[in-house]
Amino acid sequence: MRTLIALLTALALTPTALTQTGDDYAELDAETEALFAAYPVEVGEAHPLPLAVEVETPVGLQTAHAVFDDGVNFAGRYVLATIGCGTECQATYLLNPAPGDAFVSLVSGHGITYRADSRLIIVNPPEELTYWGSDEVPERLHPQCFVYQGGAYGQIGCAGYPG
């Protein structure tokens, strides 16, 4: 009997039992707000949109201008555009890097969340993962958090999200 209890306990603690489901990502609004608030910036004038956007990104110049005309949407002075790149694939491009910085991009499986007043980007945000419901969310789609600084995205932990 002790052996059976030990076996059941061991099985309960295996990685399969520790997987995340879509339900685990529901109602994480407060955690998401705290993450964005941890990386605040003042929203100002956008860096100019360089002509190289058409050469350095797959975003056409006309589309880039249309997105740019809507104003700053990321990290105080930047404009991001997201385009589809296949099934479970969206690519987000920084259209107006600061002078001397490169055009940087991120790829997600289920969306990207960002704000004008924060340097944080959440790849595969929780609100997108609730789609899975009680089913297991594949590891490749778990949320990832990045902070933009010095012309690059640095990955950080997504504090408050299931791991």
Residue, then its C-alpha position, 0 to 999 in steps of 0.5 A: m500500500r505504501t508503494l502504491i501511495a508513493l507511486l501515485t505521489a510521484l506521478a502527481l509531481t511529474p512535469t505532465a501534472l505541472t503543465q499549464t492549461g488555458d484556464d491557468y491564464a484566465e483572470l491575470d489582469a492585475e498581474t499584467e497591469a503590474l508588469f506594464a507599470a514596472y517599466p513606465v515611460e513618458v509618451g512623447e514625439a515619435h522618432p522619425l520613420p526612416l525610408a529604410v523601413e521598406v528594405e529592412t522589414p517586410v512592412g511596406l512603406q505605405t502600410a508603415h506610414a499608415v501605422f505611423d500616422d496613428g502615433v506612438n504605440f510603444a515605449g514612449r517614442y516608437v511605433l510597432a506594426t504586427i503582421g501575420c507570418g503563418t499559422e500561429c505566427q505573428a511578427t512585430y516590427l519596430l518601424n522607427p528605431a532611434p538613430g543608430d539602432a537597428f530595426v528589431s522584431l519579435v515573433s509570437g505564436h498567439g499575439i503580442t501585447y504592448r503599450a505606448d507608456s511602457r517598455l514591456i512587450i508580452v509575447n503570447p499574452p494570457e488573454e490570448l491563451t484562455y482560448w485553450g480552456s482546460d486543454e494544455v497550452p503548448e510550451r512554445l506558446h507560454p507567455q514571454c516578457f521582454v523589455y525594450q532598452g538601448g535598441a534591443y529586447g531583453q527577456i525578463g520573467c513574467a512575474g505573476y504568470p503561471g510558469 
